[in-house]
């Protein structure tokens, strides 16, 4: 038997899980750039993902993109712009 097809909601939940895990790693490794959830945030450099691909080659590029996307879409990021 094949696995059941993932719903759109399942895919979103999986993407959020990846983003959350990767974001925690970015906060730990780059504490001057990435703040924990709920803390005031500074704007990120345009092209930060490319820098992160090089600085954290052990992290998957799609996970970095998801984490950065999650980071910049939060309300505390917008409040500090």
N, C-alpha and C positions, 0 to 999 in steps of 0.2 A: 504494500500500500504506500502511496505517496503522502507526503506531509500536506496538511491542509494549506491552502493559499493564504498568505498573510493579507490581512485587511489593511486599509489605509491607516486606521488607528494603531494597529500593531506596528506598522512601519514607523509612524511618528514616535511611538513609545520607545522603539529600539534606537532611533536616531537621537532622542533626548538622553537616553541612557549613555550612549557613546559620547555625546557632547558633555554631559555632566562629569563623567570619569576623566575625560581628556582635559576638561577645564580645571579640574582639581590638580592634575599633574602640572598644568601650566602655572597655576597659582603657586604651587610648591617650588617649581624650578625657576620661575621668573617673577619673584614677589614685588619687584619695583614696577613691573609692567602690568601684571594681572592681579586684581584684588579679589578677595573672597566675595561670595554672594552677599548682597546687602550693603557692602562697603562702598564709599565714594570711589569713582573710577575716573582715571585720566583718559583722554582720547587716545586711541591706538594709531600708530603710523599707518598710512596707506601702504599696502603691500606687506603688512606684518606676516601674513601667512607664508610668503616666500622665505622670509627670514627664519621663521619657525621650522620650516621644512629642513633647513640647513642646520639649525641649532639643536633640533630634537629629531634626528633621523630615525630614532627608535619608535616614534609615534607615526601612525599612518596619516598620510596627507588628508584623506577625507575626514578623519577624526579631528584633525587640527581645524579644518575649515568649519566643521559643525560646531566645535567648541568656540571659535572666534565669533561665528554667527550668533550663537546663543549669548555670548558675552555682550556683544554690541546691541542686541535687541532688548536687553533688560531695561527696566525703568530707571535704575540708578545710573546707568550709562548716559541716558538721554538727559537726565537732570543735571549732569555735570558737563554738558556740552556748552 
